Amino acid sequence: MSIRENVAAIRAQIEEAARSAGRDPKEILLCAATKMNDGDKVRQAVAAGVDCCGENRVQELTQKLAEDAYRGAPVHFIGHLQTNKVRQVVGKVDLIQSVDRMKLLQCVQDEAARQGICQDILLQINIGQEASKGGFAKEDILPLLEKMGQFPNIRVRGLMAIPPICEKPGGNDKFFQEIHNLAVDITAKKYDNVSVEFLSMGMSGDFEDAIRWGSTMIRIGTAIFGARNYGNSHH
Ligand SMILES: *Cc1c(COP(=O)(O)O)cnc(C)c1O
């Protein structure tokens, strides 16, 4: 299957999942998770109509930006971001989805202030409380949002979550539901400069469940580009 056919198939699945949940499919953005796929593949995904591209690694981001591979689609950063690489990401992407710790939040603020810009971000939540994953604890989100006035060059536009890997359908529903409830709480509180426009959850294996729980952005790699070949990669 070509990238174009894969994107069309995913759109059909989004439509179906949205309708069965009583939602408008247009509310759900399709973010192509482009890691380990080259500029040419990224161009094909953009041409096939994905809503945005999400990059995981700074080196790949820099390279594909230089190739103008994302032209026509917003670029998001979705991977673990080291603080010493913040300068290569802030101001270069439309949204940093993976702000997962206080130290990174402060570094993004400092860099955005230095550049004189406002950087849009999502707060990443470690919803399964996994030691191997970054992310704020769910309980820390509301207290943090109270303090966003201390980060004037950052605008929080929502939440991102990567639940544990789960094979069985519906296996992550409990996590998606928790994120959904948190989003409802945040919206009700009406914090300054904070919205939950983006609820970024759902990947190739579980996006239909995520859509049932209110996801407004699914991040899809494998189902668009095929399996990633980690075997001969350099990392
Ligand atoms: C790779 C990746 C995805 C996409 O995963 P697939 O299972 O290939 O769809 C989504 N989000 C993040 C943060 C990723 O790193």
The ligand as an ORCA input file, in Angstrom:
! r2SCAN-3c Opt
* xyz 0 1
  C       6.479      6.859     16.954
  C       5.502      7.667     17.706
  C       4.141      7.642     17.395
  C       3.554      6.759     16.307
  O       3.635      5.421     16.658
  P       3.008      4.279     15.693
  O       2.675      3.189     16.631
  O       4.067      3.925     14.722
  O       1.818      4.868     15.050
  C       3.298      8.456     18.109
  N       3.745      9.261     19.092
  C       5.041      9.307     19.435
  C       5.461     10.221     20.517
  C       5.960      8.513     18.762
  O       7.232      8.554     19.114
*
